Amino acid sequence: MNESSFQHWLAEQAADRDGRGLTRRLAPADVAGLLDLAGNDYLGLARDPRVVAGAIAAAQRYGSGAGASRLVSGTLSIHDELEREMAAFAGFPAALAFSTGYHANLSVVQALADPDTLIVSDAHIHASLIDGCRLARATVIVTPHNDVAAVERALAGRGRRRALVLAETIYSVLGDAAPLAELADLVAAQDAVLIADEAHALGVGGPGGRGLLAAHGLAGRPDVVATATLSKSFGAQGGLVLGSAAVREHLVNRARPFIYDTGLAPPAAGAALAALRVLRDAPELADQVRRNAAVLADAVGVGRPAGAVLSVPMPGPREAVSACAAAAAHDLRIGCFRPPSTPDGVSRLRLTAHAHHSDETLAMAAKILRLVVTAP
Ligand SMILES: Cc1ncc(COP(=O)(O)O)c(C=O)c1O
């Protein structure tokens, strides 16, 4: 393709996006006076002095980068420390750290599935798990959201193939919880494996923020593998896979996004470790997020969510964008999700609750939300 046809193609793509009201734009969030109800720093730890100090101490001790892939010379003792403490917290025998949650999800699916595996995937799982399915080149059956009977039918019809069931414990955009007990019963009965993404649950759901798998007594089960991110409740950057020692060893040997990627940066590992220790000492932070989420849910007239994420369906993408712009005019940042990020084609506002927001801040946010957001 020569340069002019390339530029023409880019312009056509942009015009198509604009025409459908789907153009995305980057906007800095570090603006004085802006109230953030869109981000995922649920416990307010990204700027907590103890967490920032953890990042600084790790940078001073180990350097600003890991310097190599984990299998070359990029494994540092802070990785071991982080993996051990995170596994113990979430109730799993072992953990493996990745440079992002995205990498953790790509890895777990690519390494645990192959072209002979059946993957049964909820329609609303995160893009990183979908991309993991593509990397694995497995057969995928997408089931309607939280439809356990559809998962059962897919598993029952698979013959002798190995099977993985993919779910998020709290869904990132819809904010609802997966039917974990039923899914876990099903994988046990069908000799399958449940891969559950705890990205929006760890730090927010379960006892002291230990996640929904722990809440259901499923953490540590050999047929349950969890993934998590360090970039949301833990205020840092990075990802985790939590499972048995055998799963960890398999991923170290087979997961391409782990093997061919530089190890998690020490400041991110140090920050996440510090955040975990803050949460262990203050388990009430998780309750505080859910309490604040209930206040916001009441303000916009939707049901109280399972964790920090509230989903407000809107009539269309333009209405969603207008509501976000109206909120921004009041210095309130809320999330806007439109197709193709929403698999059911419904445009939504996504609001997130945070442990550190005071009653006064919440009352102000609720007042603005009542003005600019009206759920259909
Ligand atoms: C459900 C879910 N899984 C995984 C990820 C990826 O995590 P990270 O941002 O650490 O790459 C996200 C992030 O948006 C997410 O929402």
PDBQT file of the ligand as one rigid body, heavy atoms in Angstrom, charges set to zero:
ROOT
HETATM    1  C1  LIG A 401     -11.631  -7.685  33.517  1.00  0.00    +0.000 C 
HETATM    2  C2  LIG A 401     -10.273  -7.181  33.173  1.00  0.00    +0.000 A 
HETATM    3  N1  LIG A 401      -9.294  -8.071  33.021  1.00  0.00    +0.000 NA
HETATM    4  C3  LIG A 401      -8.047  -7.676  32.697  1.00  0.00    +0.000 A 
HETATM    5  C4  LIG A 401      -7.742  -6.354  32.512  1.00  0.00    +0.000 A 
HETATM    6  C5  LIG A 401      -6.354  -5.973  32.118  1.00  0.00    +0.000 C 
HETATM    7  O1  LIG A 401      -5.636  -5.525  33.223  1.00  0.00    +0.000 OA
HETATM    8  P1  LIG A 401      -4.430  -4.500  33.059  1.00  0.00    +0.000 P 
HETATM    9  O2  LIG A 401      -5.021  -3.136  32.954  1.00  0.00    +0.000 OA
HETATM   10  O3  LIG A 401      -3.614  -4.731  34.292  1.00  0.00    +0.000 OA
HETATM   11  O4  LIG A 401      -3.689  -4.867  31.826  1.00  0.00    +0.000 OA
HETATM   12  C6  LIG A 401      -8.725  -5.395  32.694  1.00  0.00    +0.000 A 
HETATM   13  C7  LIG A 401      -8.380  -3.959  32.527  1.00  0.00    +0.000 C 
HETATM   14  O5  LIG A 401      -9.028  -3.138  32.069  1.00  0.00    +0.000 OA
HETATM   15  C8  LIG A 401     -10.037  -5.821  33.025  1.00  0.00    +0.000 A 
HETATM   16  O6  LIG A 401     -11.018  -4.935  33.176  1.00  0.00    +0.000 OA
ENDROOT
TORSDOF 0
